[in-house]
């Protein structure tokens, strides 16, 4: 079905100019958290205040994963992964229509991100640390 849609849109100038190259590159893109963050920051499909709110939520979630991996949190990995799934779902909904290439990249990265966030060593490596760091955090 997607192949049929691709062929139907192939002659459309917008498809050729904006989406064709990015669509071809998106599936092969290596998972890079900094790149994903930068692309989210630069997209026009999400307003400034929404971006700030998403950043605060992602930062808080990353802190909570860090605390969990250090054994300093009562949150279970299942609860953290459920928060991640809800946050990722909201993010995908925000970029779906306005930035389909970013939508596809994020959607195809979900499983890899789940794997990284649930494994302490992979999480530390993705965060560029020798081990999970304890971020500054006010008591709730």
Secondary structure, 3 states (H helix, E strand, C coil): CHHHHHHHHCCCHHHHHHHHHHHHHHCCCCCCHHHHHHHHHHCCCCCHHHHHHHHHHHHHHHHHHHHHHCCCCCCCHHHHHHHHHHHHHHHHHHHCCCCHHHHHHHHHHHHHHHHHHHCHHHHHHHCCCCCCCCCCCCCC
